[in-house]
């Protein structure tokens, strides 16, 4: 079948086409309707179905490819590179989910993620999906006032951050920006979880701030059950840049999003399980959510998370990664 004929079919027979694409993911309970478009422009996809993004991205691969690489975190800023198999990713996501649960985060709660491009950011997103919490990732380059407006809108129970990112070989402190944003915001999150990378000094707020390494140690062997959610359950909120006014929070569902991503991996990117995908975006943007975190993993592929510029140590760095 050609791309053109499939594309035509998706327009002429959306129920037939998308009903078929839905087989690319696991449904804990089958849906009873492909599309309900009774209230345009709001579409409800796969109503009645129960699924989970984290299960589809991680757990379901444990049977066939537990020791295959799932995530490669590369930083040309800190000169660190670490690969995680699907089994190791599963363990890290469970630890992060256990930290959330221990701090009262449950289905429907929001978790704001203000992170550089490090593996823990991936764990934080997948752990939200695992327990049915809704993540709101804010691009690490945003200043305090932009962050504050997103805190007020999403009202996160917890914020996950790192003390610093790095750019061009210099540490970029995140923690002071976050502290200022929380001061500016009228809504105050209960907890702030900090991944300390040892890049800068920072201060902590007693009773609110948690150290990720300490918390992770408490939950090393914890396994957190999957929270099966309705296909129409919100998976995340992502804000428009706000350059043309107040940032608007876009909500993405779970089932339609998972099916759309799995379908693009098959029809557009022609990716196969066991292959590697490198998307050079940032998790603060929708392309990063979709093609750094969820889509490659849904498809049983390895994904590369890259921290650094395309010019460090030299302009050949991306091609070096491609070659590897």
N, C-alpha and C positions, 0 to 999 in steps of 0.2 A: 504493500500500500504506500502511495506517495504522500508526502507532507501535504500537498495541495488537496488531495482527495479527503484526507483526514480532517483538514481544516474546514473544508466545505461541509463535511458531515457534522462537525461540531456546531456549525451555524444552523444547518437545516434540521438536525435531530439532536438538540442539546441533551435531552433526557437519555437517549440511546448512547450517545458518545460518552457523556460524563458518567453514566451508570457503569459503562465498561471500564473507564479509567479508574473508577473507585475500587476496582479489584486489585489495584496496585498497592493498596494499604490494608492493614488489618482492621477489621471491625469487630469489636467485642459483641455488639448487637447490630444486626443489619438495619439499614435505614428503610423507611417505608415510602419515601418520595425523593426523587432526585433534586427537583427544584420547585420551590414555592415562590412565585414572583407576583403574588396577589397585591403586594404593597410596594410598587416601584418607588424609588430606585433601590429599595431594600430587598435583597435576594436572600432566601433561606435555602442553603444547600444541604442535601442529605438528612432531612429532618427525621427524627426518630432513631437515628444511628448513634451508637456510642463508640468512641474511639479515644486515643490519647497520642499526642505528638511525640512524647518522649518514648513511649513503648515502641512506636513505629520507627523512630530514629535510632534507638539503642537496643532495647530488650529483645526485639524479635530477631535480631542478628546473632544473638548469643548461641543459638542452636547450630547454625551453619558456619559462622565465621568469628568465633570468640577471640581468636588470636590474630585476626587480620587488623592492620592499622586502621583506626577510625579518625584520629585527630593528630595532626602534626603542628605543634606550636613553635614557630620560628621567630626569634627576635634578633635583628641585626643591631638593635640598640644595646642589648645586654649580652649579645653573643651567646645566647642560650638556644638550644633546640631540644624539644622533647616530643616523643611520639607516644600515643596511647592506643592500645588495642581496644576493640569493642568491649572486652571484658573489663579492662582498666577504666574505660570511660564510664561504663555501667557503675563501677564501684565508686568513682569520684562523684557522679551525679547523685547516687544514693546518699553519700556523705553530706553533700550540699542540701539535699532535700530534708535530711534528718536535722540539720542545723535550722532550716526554716521551721520545721514542725516543732522543734524544741522551743522556738521563740514565738510560737502561736500563729504562724502563717498557715492559712488553710485555703481551701478551694474558694475562688472568687476574690481573695485578697490581692492587692497589687504589691509588687516588688519592683522598686526602681533600681536599675543597674547603670552605674556611672563608672565605666571601666575602660582601661586600655585594651589593646588586642592581645590578651593573654588567655591561656587555657581556662583559668577560673571563670572567665566571663562566659565561656561556652557551658561550663558546668552549671553556672547560675541560671542561665536561660532554660536549659533542659530540665533542671530541678524544679523550676516553676511549672513547666508543662507537666511534669510527673505528678505533681500534687494538685493540679487544676488551678494554681495561682496564675495571675495575669502579669506578665512582665512588661515594664516600660523602660526600654533601653534609651538612655540619653547619651548622645555623642560626647566622648571625653573632651572634645575641644570647646564645649560650650561654657560660657562664663556663668557666674553665680546667679545673675538676675534671670537668665534663660532657664537655668536649672530650677530656680525657685518657682517660676510660673508652672513648670511641669510637676513639681512636688504638690503644689496647691491643687492642680487639676486632678492628678491621679490618686492623691492621698495614699501613698504607699505605707504599708505596715512596717516594711523594712527597706533599707537602702544598702545595696552591695557596691563597694567601691575598692579602689587600691589607693595606697597613700600617694602614689605617683605613677605617671606614664613617662615615656621618654621620646624625645624627638631630636633628630640630628645629633645624637650623642649627649644631649642635656636632659636632666630630669625635669619633668613638668609636674609640679605638685598638684594633686587633686584634692587632698584632704582639706586644706584651707578654703578652697573654692566651695566645697561641699558644706563646710561649717558655716560659711557666710550665707550660702543659699538657704540653709535651714533657719538661720537667724532672720533672713528676709521673708521666708514663707510663713503664712499664717498657720498652715497645717504642719504639725511636728511628727515625724516618724518615730515609732517606738524604739527601733534598733537600727544601728549602722554596723554592718559587717565589713571589716577592713582586711584586704589582702596586703600584708606588709612585704614589699619587695626589697626593702633595705636600700632604697634609692635616696630618700630624704628623711629628715627628722620630722616628726609631727606630734601633735598633742591629742589626747583622747578625752572624751567626756565620760565620766564615771556613770555607770548604770545604763548608758545608752550604747556606747561603742564596744564592739566585740572584735577580738582578734581571730581571723580566719584559721590560722594554724592551730591555735589552742582549741577552737571549737571543733575543727576537723578531727583532731586527736580523740575527742570524746566520742565521736561517732564512726570510728574506723570500720567497724563491722556491721553497722546498721544497714538494714534493707528496708526501704520504704515502699509499701504497696502502691501500685498504679491507681490513680483516681480516674476512673472512666468517666468521660464527660460527653455531653450532648455534642453532636457535630456542630451545632450553632453556638456552643459555648465560646466566649471570647478567649483567644489564645494570647493576644498581646495588644497593647496600645502603643502607637508610634506617632509622634507629633510632627506636624509640618514644621518647616524651619522657622516660621514666624517672621520672615523678612517682609511679608505683606500685611502684617497685623498680628493679632493674638494667635499663638500656635494652636492649631486644631488637632485634637487627638483622633487618629484614625484607628478604628477597632477592626481586627481581623478575626474571623471565626477559626474553628479548629478543623473540621472535616473538609470543607471546601478548600481551605488553604493547603492541607496535607495532600489532597488529591491533585490540585493544580500543580504543586511542586513536583510530585512524583511523575505526573504526566509530562512536564517540561523536561525532566531529566531523560525521559525515554524518547520523546519526539523531537525535541529541539537540541539538547546537548548530546544525545546519543551516548550517554554514560552507562557503564556497566558496573555491577558490583565488583569490588576488588580494584577498580581503577582509582585514580586520584584526581581531585578537582581543586584548582587554586583560583579563588575569586579574590581580587585585590581590594575590595571595598572595605568598609568598616562596619562592625556590628551596630553602630549607631544609626545606620541607614537601612532601608528596607531590603536593598540588594544583599547587605551583609546578613540580615536575619535569614533571608531566603536561601542564598547561595553560598554562604560560608557555613552556616549552622545547619539548618533543617534539610534542605533538598539533597545534598550529597549523602548525608547520613541516612535519610529515608531510603535512599537508593543503594545502601550498603557499600558506599564508597569512602575513601579516605579524604578528609578535607584539610586544607592548609590554612592556619590562622597566622597571619604575618604582622609583626609589629616592626615598623621601620619605614623609611622612605624608599622610593624606587631608585635612589641615587647613592645609598650607603650600603656597603663600603664603596661601591661604584655602580655605574649605570647598567652593569650586566647582572645585577643580583637576581632579578626576577627570572632571567633566562637560566641562571645557574640552578635556581630552584626547580624550574621546568625540567632541566636536564637530569637532575637528581631523581 
